[in-house]
Amino acid sequence: MKNPGSIVKVLSVAGVVVLSWLTSATAGLVSYWSFEAGAGDAMGAHDGTLVGGASISRKGDGFGGGRSLRLTADGDYLDLSNPKTFDFNSDFTWHARIKTADGSGAIFSRNPNGTAWNQGSKALFVRNNNVDWDTGWVSNPHTNVAVTDNVWHTVIATYNSTSDLLNIFVDPKAGATTGNFSGTHDVNRFDEHTFVHNGGVADTSFTLGKADFSGGLASLDTLLGLLDDAAVFDNELTGADLDNLIVNGPSWFLPLVPGKPTLRVRGEGGNLVFTWGSKAGKLYDLLSASNLTTAPETWAVWDGRQNIEATPDENSLTIPRPAEPTRFFALLERDTPPLFVENFDTVIAPALPPGWVADGTSGTPPTAWQLGAPAALTSPAKAPGAAFSGTNCVGTNLNALYGPGAAVTLTTPPIHVPAGGATLSFRQVVDIDGPTAPLGGGADFGTLRVLDAADDSELEVIEALLEGSTGGSWVLYSRTLPAAAIGKSVRFEFKLESDGGGVPDGFELAGWYLDDVAVTATTGK
């Protein structure tokens, strides 16, 4: 498995439990501060600035064993950039985890920067050990749930601007529909973008851990302790979305990253539909177990669902819903093995490997593709003198120059090109004096074609005029296969042609040599 240690999330969907990497389920996540890599916003628009003695905790202190925001003294908080771009006049959801023994302090605060609390302000905070909400000059809803026992607590606020329904949840369980406070509360009575009161407008500040304003309120000072997994959504999460937030946290809603081995599931009648971000050049196995007593990478393949070819940027797989009340699933990602490899050292010279075809000899003196150890031809010819790897390679007349009037081909066995595409690569030595080569001898050249293995028809010419010299040195050749080859079984045809009609013109050279031929599935960036 690519990183089995990262499989940490568990989602229960109608009795099916899915272990997954950080995943994406729906739109709505505006900002997310996990604090694993500092105070940045995972969504990019509202990075935080540490103020006072605020710091990022060491690994292991945060919720779930990661890092968190550490607040150790009054005046510590996280100031968030671009506060005006938040909009809490409309539907929203706030999420945070807190670990504190402090009886009062802010979790989130929306208020005028540098001036007093005003009628557009709103805050989620701790007062008298309990989680509370306040909308300036509207009212102060209470949850009456104490959270100052220095253990982790999850706090979620959801608001529907049409119905003015505000829910404040403390440590909710999946399936929760109403919060510890649930009722009508006019959060958007005063427009936070335009309403000026007490010398300020509410949208000029948004902070974590403390309200940043003058003439402060004691209950909105620093909440001493740890704060983690803070997130803002621009919608009211309900139903399955709220369950996902409760069970998996905000990371469930991060945008799906192509190529990242994510896994998510939804039910469709009697089926389950799995989707994940996939990457070209990878294969996937769906693994499953009935319990968590063994590591996920050791689980059995579920119902033959293995070697699933990537269809970037996302794969989808539908399976019948399992009969068991609980079943665990995980996704195993691995590199696609090379589609084809040949180094010409698995056979005894001069025999070619199975499936390779050389068309005999032509020209006078004769020219042919041969397998074996090449000779070191010199002046003016430049031959390699040795295979690139091992003992053998293939080449045109391994121990002599190619002859005039030759037209010889070497063809590979059939090779299937997957839907994601593939790359042909090999090592070559070229020593062919064509019409534009230094010696200017004549129409000597090599060609490389892709053929449809079904009928040997031409799909595309990759090289139409191969000539010149590599000076006897092996060089790497690599080309992405054309679109016409995608999804087909193909052969590659290497052909050397020389002019002269059997009469040497003095410009025949060492020819063309190949070693370590490979076809690999295209890998994404």
Secondary structure, DSSP 4 states (H G I P E B T S, - for coil): ---GGG--EEEEETTEEEEESS----S-EEEEE--TTSS--TTSS--EEEETT-EEPPTTSSGGGS--EEE-STT-EEEES-GGG---SS-EEEEEEEEE--S-EEEEEE--TTS---TT-EEEEEETTEEEEEETTTB--EEEEE--SSS-EEEEEEEETTTTEEEEEES--TT--S-SEEEE--TTSS-TTT--BTTB-GGG-EEESS---SS--GGGSB--EEEEEEEEESS---HHHHHHHHHH-GGGGSPPPTTS---EEEEETTEEEEEEE--TTEEEEEEEESSSSS-GGGSEESTT--SEEP-TTEEEEEEEPPSSS-EEEEEEEEEPPPSEEE-S-SS-TTPPPTT-EE--EETTTTEEEEEEPPP---TT----SS-SSSS-EEEESTTSPPPTT-EEEEEPPPEEPPTT-EEEEEEEEEEE--TTSTT--SS-EEEEEEEETTTTEEEEEEEEEE-EE-TT--EEEEEEPPGGGTTSEEEEEEEEE--STT---S----EEEEEEEEEEE----
